[in-house]
C-alpha cells in the first residue's frame, strides 16, 4: 500500500510523519511525500530522507496551493499501490496502524477500512478519541446507509482506501485553498456506496498544537471566513449525498451540522467582536434557511436544533450567554423559563415562536438541566455551592435526591474529591447543596467539575455546572497550604460557561503563573 504525506513549511515535523509511515513495515510499499512549495527547507530534508530510503518518493509542487486538497490529489495521482492512506505533516501513524486496516479491508473484501483517530493535545500529551462510538468494535458495513452516523467522521486520514475504487468513481479532493476539503472528499466516498470495514484500533494520531505560531487551517477560527468555509463544505457534502440518492445520509449530515458545527462555534461567539457576531449570525441564518421541514422533525429539542431555531427567528444576535450554555456538552438551559399564554414552554416572552414543549416528555436523563456553581477559595475551608433549577416541573416530577461531584484533571485525566451531597429544596423552587473542597488535595493542574444528579427511581443525569460570575467569585487567590506552603487558586468559566479550577502549588508554581501573566500583559 501507499501513504501520501503532505506538508507546507513544516520542516520541524514532516520528518517524524514520514518516518512513522515507513515504520509501519513491509506492508507500506511506497511513501509519497508531497511538498507544497515550502520555503523553510522541508524539500531538502525530505530529499535527504529519500536518499537512504528507496520506498520514499518526494513530489514537489511548483506553486503553493494554499490548502490540503491539491497536494493530496498530486499524491493520489502518483500512487501505484493498490491501497492508499493520507497523512498530514504534523501528525503520525501509530505502530500497527497499517496492518490493522489492511487486514480488515482485505478480510471483509471492502473498498475502505476506517479506524480510531486519537486527538493528542500538545504539549500536555492528553489524548482524546475522535468519534469513538463508530470504532468501538470490529464491524463490516455493507452500505453506508446502514450506519448514518458515518457522516460524523469527516476525517480522511484515519482510513485506508482501495486506489482503484477512488479512481473508478473519480473521487478527489477540492483543489486550491478550500478549507475542510476532507468534508467534501468523505461525502464523495460515502456517496459511492462502498463496503466499509471498521476497526477499534488506533490508526492515526492527530496532533493539536494550539500554542503554535501558525495554527492549522481548521483550528484558526478567528476570522469569519473560517465559518463561511465550514458551512460551504457542509452544504456541499449534503448536496453530494442527496444527489447520489442517499436521502437519509444527507439528513444525517445536516443533523450533524446542528449538533457539532453550530454548537462549537456558538460556544465561542461571545469571544468575538460585534462585527464578527453580526456577520456570523447573518451567514448562519442564510445557511439554516435552506433546511426543510424534514430536517427539523427528528429530535426537535436537541440543543443544536433549539439553538438554530433561535438564530432563525431573530434578525440580530441575541441571548448569547444563554446560547453558549445551551451549546455546551452536556447542554444547560438557563433561566428564564417562559411560557406562552396557553402555558406552553417557550424560549422567552419576546420569542414565543420557539417552542420548548417537547421538553415536557423528554426523559430526565436527556434534559438540558441547569446547575449554578459558586466557589470561593478560603484559607480554612473552601466550599462549593450548587443550585439546581426547576425546568417546567420536570425536575420536581423526577424527584431530585443527591448530587455527586467529581473533579477531573485536564492534563492527565486523574480524578479527585468525589463527594455525594443531598439536594435540599429551597423556597424559590430550586434545590441546593454545599460541598467541601480542599485545593491542597487536588494539587497542581486545571480541574473540570463533573456532576451526576440522582433522582428517585434510579434515574440520573450527568451535567456540568454554570460558573456564577459575581463580584470576586472568579478571581485568583493565594491560600496557605500545609503541603506546599502556598497555593494559587483560580475558579474560572470555560468557553462554554462551565466552572473549572486552576491550581498552582508552592512558590515556584505561583511565580510561574505570575511570570506568565506578566508576559501576556506585555504582549
C-alpha positions as CSV (number, residue, x, y, z in Angstrom):
1,X,0.0,0.0,0.0
2,X,1.0,3.7,-0.3
3,X,0.9,6.6,2.2
4,X,0.6,10.1,0.8
5,X,2.2,12.6,3.2
6,X,1.5,16.3,2.5
7,X,3.3,19.3,4.0
8,X,4.0,23.0,3.7
9,X,6.7,24.9,5.7
10,X,6.6,22.2,8.4
11,X,10.2,21.1,8.5
12,X,10.1,20.6,12.2
13,X,7.6,17.8,12.0
14,X,7.4,16.4,8.5
15,X,10.3,14.0,9.1
16,X,8.5,12.4,12.0
17,X,5.4,11.9,9.9
18,X,7.4,10.2,7.1
19,X,9.3,8.0,9.5
20,X,6.0,6.9,11.2
21,X,4.7,5.8,7.8
22,X,7.9,3.9,6.9
23,X,8.0,2.3,10.3
24,X,4.7,0.5,9.5
25,X,6.8,-2.2,7.9
26,X,6.9,-4.0,4.6
27,X,3.1,-3.6,4.1
28,X,3.9,0.0,3.1
29,X,5.3,-0.3,-0.4
30,X,5.7,3.4,-1.0
31,X,5.5,6.7,0.8
32,X,4.9,9.7,-1.4
33,X,5.9,13.0,0.3
34,X,4.2,15.9,-1.4
35,X,5.9,19.3,-0.6
36,X,3.5,22.2,-1.4
37,X,6.3,24.6,-2.5
38,X,7.8,25.1,1.0
39,X,10.3,27.8,1.7
40,X,11.7,26.5,5.0
41,X,13.9,23.7,3.8
42,X,11.3,21.0,4.0
43,X,12.1,19.8,0.5
44,X,15.8,19.4,1.3
45,X,15.1,17.4,4.4
46,X,12.7,15.1,2.5
47,X,15.3,14.7,-0.2
48,X,17.9,13.6,2.4
49,X,15.5,11.1,3.8
50,X,14.7,9.7,0.3
51,X,18.4,9.3,-0.4
52,X,18.6,6.5,2.2
53,X,15.1,5.0,1.8
54,X,14.0,3.5,-1.6
55,X,10.4,3.4,-0.6
56,X,10.2,7.2,-0.2
57,X,9.4,9.4,-3.2
58,X,9.4,13.2,-2.9
59,X,7.0,15.1,-5.1
60,X,7.5,18.9,-5.2
61,X,4.8,21.3,-6.3
62,X,5.9,24.4,-8.2
63,X,3.2,26.7,-6.8
64,X,1.7,26.6,-3.3
65,X,-1.9,25.6,-3.4
66,X,-3.0,27.3,-0.2
67,X,-4.8,24.2,1.0
68,X,-4.6,20.4,1.6
69,X,-6.7,19.1,-1.3
70,X,-4.3,19.8,-4.2
71,X,-1.2,18.1,-2.7
72,X,-3.3,15.1,-1.7
73,X,-4.5,14.9,-5.3
74,X,-0.9,15.1,-6.5
75,X,0.0,12.1,-4.3
76,X,-3.2,10.2,-5.3
77,X,-2.3,10.6,-9.0
78,X,1.2,9.3,-8.4
79,X,0.5,6.3,-6.1
80,X,1.0,2.9,-7.7
81,X,0.0,0.7,-4.7
82,X,-3.5,-1.0,-4.6
83,X,-4.3,0.8,-1.3
84,X,-3.7,4.4,-0.2
85,X,-3.8,6.4,3.1
86,X,-3.3,10.1,3.7
87,X,-1.1,11.6,6.4
88,X,-0.5,15.3,7.4
89,X,3.0,16.5,8.1
90,X,2.3,17.4,11.7
91,X,0.7,14.1,12.6
92,X,1.9,10.5,12.9
93,X,0.7,6.9,12.3
94,X,0.9,4.8,15.5
95,X,2.6,1.4,15.3
96,X,0.4,-1.3,13.7
97,X,-2.0,1.1,12.1
98,X,-1.5,-0.1,8.5
99,X,-1.5,-3.8,9.4
100,X,-4.8,-3.3,11.3
101,X,-6.5,-1.5,8.4
102,X,-5.1,-3.8,5.7
103,X,-6.2,-6.9,7.5
104,X,-9.7,-5.5,7.9
105,X,-10.1,-4.3,4.4
106,X,-8.9,-7.4,2.7
107,X,-10.7,-9.8,5.1
108,X,-14.0,-8.0,4.5
109,X,-13.4,-7.5,0.8
110,X,-14.2,-3.9,1.4
111,X,-13.4,-0.7,-0.5
112,X,-12.2,1.1,2.5
113,X,-11.3,0.5,6.2
114,X,-11.5,3.0,9.0
115,X,-10.1,3.1,12.5
116,X,-9.9,5.2,15.6
117,X,-8.3,8.6,15.4
118,X,-6.7,9.9,18.6
119,X,-6.5,13.7,19.0
120,X,-3.4,14.4,21.0
121,X,-3.2,17.9,22.7
122,X,0.3,19.2,22.8
123,X,2.3,19.9,24.8
124,X,0.3,18.2,27.6
125,X,0.1,14.9,25.6
126,X,-3.5,14.3,26.7
127,X,-5.3,12.1,24.2
128,X,-9.0,12.1,23.2
129,X,-10.6,9.6,20.9
130,X,-12.4,11.0,17.8
131,X,-15.9,9.5,17.1
132,X,-15.1,6.6,19.4
133,X,-18.7,5.2,19.2
134,X,-18.1,4.4,15.5
135,X,-15.0,2.4,16.2
136,X,-15.9,0.6,19.4
137,X,-15.7,-2.9,17.8
138,X,-14.8,-4.7,14.6
139,X,-17.6,-4.3,12.1
140,X,-18.4,-4.5,8.4
141,X,-20.9,-2.1,6.9
142,X,-22.3,-3.3,3.6
143,X,-23.6,0.1,2.6
144,X,-23.1,3.5,4.3
145,X,-26.9,4.0,4.6
146,X,-26.9,1.1,7.2
147,X,-24.9,3.4,9.5
148,X,-25.8,7.0,9.0
149,X,-23.5,8.1,11.9
150,X,-20.6,7.6,9.4
151,X,-21.3,11.1,8.3
152,X,-20.0,12.4,11.6
153,X,-16.4,11.2,10.9
154,X,-15.4,13.7,8.2
155,X,-11.7,12.9,8.5
156,X,-10.0,11.4,5.5
157,X,-6.8,10.4,7.3
158,X,-7.9,7.6,9.6
159,X,-8.9,5.4,6.7
160,X,-7.4,3.2,4.1
161,X,-8.9,3.2,0.6
162,X,-8.7,0.9,-2.4
163,X,-6.9,3.0,-5.0
164,X,-9.0,1.7,-7.9
165,X,-12.2,2.5,-6.0
166,X,-11.3,6.1,-5.7
167,X,-10.2,6.3,-9.4
168,X,-13.2,4.4,-10.7
169,X,-15.6,6.9,-9.1
170,X,-13.4,9.9,-9.8
171,X,-13.2,10.7,-6.1
172,X,-10.8,13.6,-5.5
173,X,-10.3,16.5,-3.1
174,X,-11.4,20.1,-3.9
175,X,-8.5,21.9,-5.4
176,X,-6.8,25.1,-4.2
177,X,-7.4,27.0,-1.0
178,X,-10.5,25.1,0.1
179,X,-10.8,24.7,3.9
180,X,-12.4,21.5,5.2
181,X,-11.7,19.7,2.0
182,X,-12.0,16.4,3.8
183,X,-15.7,17.0,4.4
184,X,-16.3,17.0,0.6
185,X,-14.0,14.1,-0.1
186,X,-15.6,12.0,2.7
187,X,-19.1,12.8,1.3
188,X,-17.9,11.7,-2.2
189,X,-16.6,8.5,-0.7
190,X,-19.9,7.7,1.1
191,X,-22.0,8.7,-2.0
192,X,-20.2,6.0,-4.0
193,X,-21.7,3.4,-1.6
194,X,-18.6,1.5,-0.5
195,X,-18.4,-1.6,1.6
196,X,-16.6,-0.5,4.8
197,X,-14.6,-2.3,7.4
198,X,-14.3,-0.7,10.9
199,X,-11.7,-1.5,13.5
200,X,-11.3,-0.3,17.1
201,X,-7.5,0.0,16.8
202,X,-5.9,3.5,17.0
203,X,-4.7,4.1,13.4
204,X,-4.0,7.9,13.4
205,X,-2.6,10.4,15.9
206,X,-3.9,13.9,15.2
207,X,-1.5,16.2,17.0
208,X,-3.1,19.5,18.0
209,X,-0.7,22.4,18.7
210,X,-2.9,25.3,19.9
211,X,0.1,27.3,21.0
212,X,1.9,27.0,17.7
213,X,2.9,30.3,16.0
214,X,0.8,29.2,12.9
215,X,-2.4,27.3,13.7
216,X,-3.6,24.7,11.3
217,X,-6.2,25.9,8.7
218,X,-9.1,24.2,10.6
219,X,-8.1,25.4,14.0
220,X,-7.7,29.1,13.0
221,X,-11.3,30.2,13.7
222,X,-10.5,33.9,14.4
223,X,-12.0,35.3,11.1
224,X,-15.5,34.9,9.8
225,X,-14.2,33.3,6.5
226,X,-13.4,30.1,8.5
227,X,-17.1,29.8,9.4
228,X,-18.1,30.6,5.9
229,X,-15.8,27.9,4.5
230,X,-17.1,25.4,7.0
231,X,-20.7,26.0,6.1
232,X,-19.8,25.8,2.4
233,X,-18.2,22.4,2.9
234,X,-21.1,21.1,4.9
235,X,-23.5,22.4,2.3
236,X,-21.5,20.7,-0.5
237,X,-21.4,17.4,1.5
238,X,-25.2,17.5,1.8
239,X,-25.7,18.2,-1.9
240,X,-23.3,15.4,-2.9
241,X,-25.1,12.8,-0.7
242,X,-28.6,14.0,-1.8
243,X,-27.8,14.0,-5.5
244,X,-26.5,10.4,-5.2
245,X,-29.8,9.3,-3.8
246,X,-28.7,8.9,-0.2
247,X,-31.5,11.0,1.5
248,X,-31.0,9.6,4.9
249,X,-27.3,10.2,4.9
250,X,-27.9,13.7,3.7
251,X,-30.4,14.3,6.5
252,X,-27.8,12.9,8.9
253,X,-25.2,15.3,7.6
254,X,-27.5,18.3,8.3
255,X,-28.2,16.9,11.8
256,X,-24.5,16.6,12.4
257,X,-24.0,20.3,11.4
258,X,-26.6,21.3,14.1
259,X,-25.1,19.1,16.7
260,X,-21.4,19.7,16.1
261,X,-20.5,22.7,14.0
262,X,-23.2,25.0,15.2
263,X,-22.7,24.2,18.8
264,X,-18.9,24.5,18.6
265,X,-18.9,28.0,17.0
266,X,-21.8,29.2,19.2
267,X,-19.8,28.4,22.3
268,X,-17.1,30.8,21.0
269,X,-19.4,33.6,19.7
270,X,-19.1,35.8,22.8
271,X,-15.3,35.8,22.4
272,X,-15.5,37.8,19.1
273,X,-16.2,41.4,18.4
274,X,-19.7,42.8,17.5
275,X,-18.9,42.9,13.8
276,X,-17.9,39.2,13.7
277,X,-21.1,38.3,15.7
278,X,-23.4,40.1,13.3
279,X,-21.6,38.6,10.3
280,X,-21.8,35.1,11.9
281,X,-25.4,35.5,12.7
282,X,-26.4,36.7,9.3
283,X,-24.5,34.0,7.5
284,X,-25.8,31.2,9.8
285,X,-29.4,32.4,9.2
286,X,-28.8,32.2,5.4
287,X,-27.4,28.7,5.8
288,X,-30.2,27.4,8.0
289,X,-32.9,28.9,5.8
290,X,-32.1,26.1,3.3
291,X,-33.3,23.5,5.8
292,X,-36.6,21.8,5.0
293,X,-39.3,20.5,7.3
294,X,-37.8,17.0,7.4
295,X,-34.6,18.4,8.8
296,X,-36.4,19.8,11.9
297,X,-38.6,16.8,12.7
298,X,-36.1,14.5,14.2
299,X,-35.4,15.2,17.9
300,X,-36.8,18.7,17.9
301,X,-35.5,19.6,21.4
302,X,-31.9,18.6,20.7
303,X,-29.7,21.5,21.8
304,X,-28.4,22.3,18.3
305,X,-31.9,22.5,16.9
306,X,-33.1,24.8,19.6
307,X,-30.1,27.0,19.1
308,X,-30.8,27.0,15.3
309,X,-34.4,28.0,15.9
310,X,-33.4,31.0,18.0
311,X,-31.0,32.1,15.3
312,X,-33.6,31.7,12.5
313,X,-36.3,33.6,14.4
314,X,-34.0,36.5,15.3
315,X,-32.7,39.0,12.8
316,X,-29.9,40.2,15.2
317,X,-27.7,38.4,17.7
318,X,-29.4,37.9,21.0
319,X,-29.2,35.8,24.2
320,X,-25.5,34.9,23.6
321,X,-24.7,33.9,27.2
322,X,-27.8,31.6,27.2
323,X,-27.0,30.2,23.8
324,X,-23.4,29.5,24.9
325,X,-24.7,27.4,27.8
326,X,-27.1,25.6,25.5
327,X,-24.3,24.8,23.2
328,X,-22.2,23.2,26.0
329,X,-21.7,19.5,26.3
330,X,-23.8,18.4,28.1
331,X,-26.3,21.2,27.3
332,X,-27.6,23.6,30.0
333,X,-30.7,25.6,29.5
334,X,-30.5,28.6,31.9
335,X,-33.5,30.8,33.0
336,X,-35.8,32.4,32.2
337,X,-38.2,29.6,31.7
338,X,-41.0,31.4,29.9
339,X,-44.5,30.2,28.9
340,X,-46.9,31.2,26.2
341,X,-50.3,32.5,27.3
342,X,-51.7,28.9,26.9
343,X,-49.0,27.6,29.3
344,X,-46.7,26.1,26.6
345,X,-43.0,26.3,27.4
346,X,-41.2,28.8,25.1
347,X,-37.7,30.3,24.7
348,X,-38.7,33.7,26.0
349,X,-41.6,36.1,26.3
350,X,-40.4,38.0,23.3
351,X,-39.6,34.9,21.2
352,X,-42.7,32.6,21.8
353,X,-42.5,31.1,18.4
354,X,-39.5,29.0,19.6
355,X,-41.4,26.3,21.5
356,X,-39.9,24.1,24.2
357,X,-43.0,21.9,24.5
358,X,-41.1,18.6,23.7
359,X,-39.2,19.1,27.0
360,X,-42.3,18.1,28.8
361,X,-42.0,14.5,27.5
362,X,-38.2,14.1,27.2
363,X,-36.5,11.6,29.5
364,X,-34.9,13.3,32.5
365,X,-31.5,11.8,31.6
366,X,-31.6,13.9,28.4
367,X,-33.0,17.2,29.8
368,X,-30.7,20.3,29.5
369,X,-30.7,20.8,33.3
370,X,-29.0,23.9,34.7
371,X,-26.9,23.9,37.8
372,X,-25.2,27.1,39.1
373,X,-21.9,26.7,40.9
374,X,-20.2,29.2,43.2
375,X,-16.7,28.7,44.6
376,X,-14.9,31.0,47.0
377,X,-11.4,29.8,47.8
378,X,-10.7,30.3,51.6
379,X,-7.7,29.8,53.9
380,X,-9.5,27.3,56.1
381,X,-12.4,25.7,54.2
382,X,-13.4,26.2,50.6
383,X,-17.0,25.4,49.8
384,X,-18.7,24.7,46.5
385,X,-22.3,25.9,46.5
386,X,-24.6,24.3,43.9
387,X,-28.1,25.2,42.9
388,X,-30.3,23.1,40.6
389,X,-33.1,24.9,38.7
390,X,-36.5,23.6,38.0
391,X,-37.4,23.1,34.3
392,X,-41.1,23.4,33.7
393,X,-42.0,21.0,36.6
394,X,-39.8,18.1,35.2
395,X,-37.2,18.2,38.0
396,X,-39.8,18.0,40.8
397,X,-41.6,15.3,38.9
398,X,-38.3,13.3,38.7
399,X,-37.6,13.8,42.5
400,X,-34.1,15.1,42.9
401,X,-32.2,13.4,45.7
402,X,-28.5,13.8,45.6
403,X,-25.7,15.4,43.6
404,X,-22.4,13.6,43.1
405,X,-19.4,15.8,42.5
406,X,-16.0,14.9,40.9
407,X,-13.0,17.0,39.8
408,X,-11.1,15.7,36.8
409,X,-7.6,16.9,35.9
410,X,-7.4,18.1,32.3
411,X,-3.7,17.3,32.0
412,X,-3.7,13.7,32.9
413,X,-7.3,12.6,33.5
414,X,-7.0,11.7,37.2
415,X,-10.0,12.4,39.4
416,X,-10.3,13.7,42.9
417,X,-12.7,14.8,45.6
418,X,-15.6,12.5,44.8
419,X,-18.4,13.5,47.1
420,X,-22.2,12.9,47.3
421,X,-24.5,15.5,48.9
422,X,-28.2,15.7,49.5
423,X,-30.1,18.2,47.4
424,X,-32.3,20.3,49.6
425,X,-35.4,22.1,48.3
426,X,-35.4,25.9,48.6
427,X,-38.3,28.4,48.8
428,X,-37.6,29.7,45.3
429,X,-38.3,26.4,43.7
430,X,-34.7,25.3,43.3
431,X,-32.6,22.7,45.0
432,X,-29.2,23.3,46.6
433,X,-26.2,21.5,48.1
434,X,-22.9,22.6,49.6
435,X,-19.8,20.5,49.1
436,X,-16.4,20.9,50.9
437,X,-13.3,21.2,48.7
438,X,-9.6,21.1,49.7
439,X,-7.5,22.5,46.8
440,X,-4.4,21.2,48.6
441,X,-5.7,17.6,47.9
442,X,-6.4,18.4,44.3
443,X,-2.8,19.5,43.6
444,X,-1.4,21.4,40.6
445,X,-3.4,21.4,37.3
446,X,-6.5,22.5,35.6
447,X,-9.6,20.8,37.1
448,X,-13.0,20.4,35.5
449,X,-16.1,19.9,37.7
450,X,-18.4,17.0,36.8
451,X,-21.8,16.4,38.4
452,X,-24.2,13.5,38.5
453,X,-27.7,14.3,39.6
454,X,-29.6,11.4,41.0
455,X,-33.4,11.2,41.1
456,X,-36.0,8.9,42.6
457,X,-36.5,5.5,40.9
458,X,-32.8,5.3,39.9
459,X,-32.8,7.9,37.1
460,X,-29.7,10.2,36.8
461,X,-28.3,13.0,34.6
462,X,-24.6,13.8,34.1
463,X,-24.1,17.6,33.9
464,X,-21.5,20.3,34.2
465,X,-22.2,23.5,36.3
466,X,-22.6,27.1,35.1
467,X,-19.9,29.3,36.7
468,X,-21.5,32.1,38.7
469,X,-19.6,35.3,37.8
470,X,-20.5,37.5,40.8
471,X,-18.2,40.1,42.4
472,X,-15.0,38.4,43.4
473,X,-16.1,34.9,42.6
474,X,-13.8,34.2,39.6
475,X,-10.7,35.9,41.0
476,X,-7.3,34.3,41.6
477,X,-6.5,33.9,45.3
478,X,-3.4,32.8,47.3
479,X,-4.3,30.5,50.1
480,X,-2.0,28.8,52.7
481,X,-1.1,25.1,52.2
482,X,0.1,22.5,54.7
483,X,1.7,20.5,51.8
484,X,3.1,23.2,49.6
485,X,3.3,26.3,51.7
486,X,1.1,28.3,49.4
487,X,-1.5,27.7,46.6
488,X,-2.7,29.9,43.9
489,X,-6.3,29.0,43.2
490,X,-8.5,30.5,40.4
491,X,-12.1,29.4,39.7
492,X,-12.9,30.4,36.1
493,X,-15.6,29.9,33.4
494,X,-14.6,27.8,30.3
495,X,-15.7,28.9,26.8
496,X,-19.0,27.1,27.4
497,X,-19.5,28.8,30.7
498,X,-18.7,25.7,32.9
499,X,-16.9,26.0,36.2
500,X,-13.3,24.9,36.2
501,X,-10.4,25.5,38.6
502,X,-6.7,26.2,38.1
503,X,-4.3,25.4,40.9
504,X,-0.6,26.3,41.2
505,X,1.3,24.8,44.1
506,X,4.3,26.1,46.0
507,X,6.3,29.3,45.5
508,X,7.7,28.0,42.1
509,X,4.2,27.3,40.8
510,X,3.0,30.7,42.0
511,X,5.9,32.5,40.4
512,X,5.4,30.6,37.1
513,X,1.8,31.9,37.0
514,X,2.9,35.5,37.8
515,X,5.6,35.4,35.1
516,X,3.1,34.1,32.5
517,X,0.6,36.8,33.5
518,X,3.3,39.5,33.0
519,X,4.2,38.1,29.6
520,X,0.6,38.3,28.5
521,X,0.3,41.8,29.7
522,X,3.5,42.9,27.9
523,X,2.3,41.4,24.6
